[in-house]
Amino acid sequence: MKYEKVQTMSLAEFADRRVEGELSGILSQFNGGTFMECHKLIAAETGIWIEDLVPVFQKLDAALATRPLPEKLR
């Protein structure tokens, strides 16, 4: 199910919400990608957008993009 209107909420509001059933099917679909891609997919599937996570995921994605390659891939 794709949500046309995404509900924005804070991280605290999300933490107080029971979402196990909503997310269990979605989480099994992930296989790589960026943190922001994951965040966007969850928003599309559940209608939940947590603005507080955007700067965190951006920093994590930037850290992944700039890390050195593992020794065996050099």
C-alpha positions, 0 to 999 in steps of 0.5 A, spaced: 500 500 500 502 506 498 500 512 502 499 519 498 499 523 504 505 522 509 504 523 516 510 527 519 511 525 527 517 526 532 522 521 534 518 521 541 511 520 538 514 514 533 517 511 539 511 511 543 507 508 537 506 500 537 508 499 529 511 491 530 505 489 525 506 495 520 513 494 519 514 486 520 513 485 512 516 491 510 523 490 513 524 483 510 524 487 503 530 491 505 537 489 501 542 494 501 541 501 499 542 508 503 539 510 510 535 515 506 532 510 501 530 506 507 526 512 510 523 514 504 521 506 503 518 506 510 514 513 509 511 510 502 509 504 505 506 506 512 505 513 511 510 515 517 515 520 516 520 522 522 523 528 520 528 528 526 531 522 523 533 526 516 539 529 519 542 523 522 541 518 516 544 524 511 550 523 516 550 516 516 550 515 508 555 520 508 560 516 512 558 510 508 560 514 502 566 516 504 569 510 508 575 507 505 574 500 501 575 494 505 582 491 504 580 485 500 577 490 495 583 494 494 
